[in-house]
Amino acid sequence: MPEPSGYRNILIIDDASVVAETLWMILSRQGHHAKVVHSAEEAMEMIAVWQPDLAFVDVMLPGMNGIEFGKVLKANYPECEVVLVSGHPGAAELVELSSQQGHTLSILAKPLDPKVILAIAARQTPGLAQATDA
């Protein structure tokens, strides 16, 4: 659950360090409690001891992909908002397939717009693409 102050626990999972650290900087400067990991496996360890309210998850990760991790995260923490991010054109089709299997996930196309990221973190979602956009 978000803190009363509006600041959120935000998990960032991206194997591209530059992307992950940039997201961390954008969100942390606004007072959010952001943590970065570079794989779904690291994220699994993180969520065992720290519960996020929101997760930005790269679709294409080494090992377990972001869609599979998103499903695991939602199963364990249904109140956690999961936003997938991808720079790959085929990712929207994978998210659509997941949606057909009963998993509702949202996706943003890279490059990410800091205003959209901050709006999502503030629970305002203008510009948030659904699974069919990307």
GIHU-V498646 format. One record per residue. N is the residue number from 1. PHI is phi in whole degrees, -180 to 180 (999 if undefined). PSI is psi in whole degrees, -180 to 180 (* if undefined). Layout:
N_PHI_PSI / N_PHI_PSI
This chain:
1_999_142 / 2_-65_150 / 3_-69_156 / 4_-56_-28 / 5_-71_-12 / 6_95_-9 / 7_-78_145 / 8_-121_156 / 9_-85_116 / 10_-123_124 / 11_-98_130 / 12_-116_123 / 13_-125_110 / 14_-154_133 / 15_-78_-12 / 16_-89_107 / 17_-55_-40 / 18_-62_-44 / 19_-65_-49 / 20_-61_-47 / 21_-68_-34 / 22_-66_-45 / 23_-60_-44 / 24_-57_-46 / 25_-64_-46 / 26_-59_-48 / 27_-74_-41 / 28_-65_-38 / 29_-63_-21 / 30_-94_5 / 31_96_-2 / 32_-73_155 / 33_-96_89 / 34_-100_144 / 35_-132_144 / 36_-115_135 / 37_-135_163 / 38_-115_7 / 39_-154_160 / 40_-65_-35 / 41_-64_-42 / 42_-64_-38 / 43_-64_-37 / 44_-60_-42 / 45_-65_-40 / 46_-64_-47 / 47_-72_-13 / 48_-69_-23 / 49_-123_-8 / 50_-148_123 / 51_-99_120 / 52_-83_155 / 53_-93_-26 / 54_-146_142 / 55_-135_129 / 56_-99_117 / 57_-125_120 / 58_-65_138 / 59_-69_-46 / 60_-95_94 / 61_-116_155 / 62_-68_145 / 63_75_-129 / 64_-65_130 / 65_-78_168 / 66_-64_-32 / 67_-67_-46 / 68_-63_-42 / 69_-63_-42 / 70_-57_-41 / 71_-64_-44 / 72_-63_-45 / 73_-61_-46 / 74_-65_-34 / 75_-66_-38 / 76_-86_-33 / 77_-135_77 / 78_-60_-23 / 79_-82_-9 / 80_-78_127 / 81_-81_130 / 82_-114_124 / 83_-120_116 / 84_-82_146 / 85_-128_143 / 86_-157_146 / 87_-107_7 / 88_-102_130 / 89_-61_-30 / 90_-80_-6 / 91_-64_-37 / 92_-61_-36 / 93_-67_-39 / 94_-65_-40 / 95_-67_-39 / 96_-62_-43 / 97_-60_-43 / 98_-61_-40 / 99_-63_-40 / 100_-65_-24 / 101_-90_7 / 102_95_11 / 103_-107_116 / 104_-93_111 / 105_-130_149 / 106_-106_157 / 107_-138_141 / 108_-116_141 / 109_-87_140 / 110_-81_150 / 111_-72_146 / 112_-85_138 / 113_-90_120 / 114_-55_-35 / 115_-64_-39 / 116_-69_-43 / 117_-59_-47 / 118_-68_-35 / 119_-65_-41 / 120_-64_-45 / 121_-62_-30 / 122_-89_8 / 123_69_19 / 124_-109_130 / 125_-122_44 / 126_-66_136 / 127_86_-1 / 128_-72_120 / 129_-80_144 / 130_-87_177 / 131_-56_-28 / 132_-84_-10 / 133_-100_143 / 134_167_*
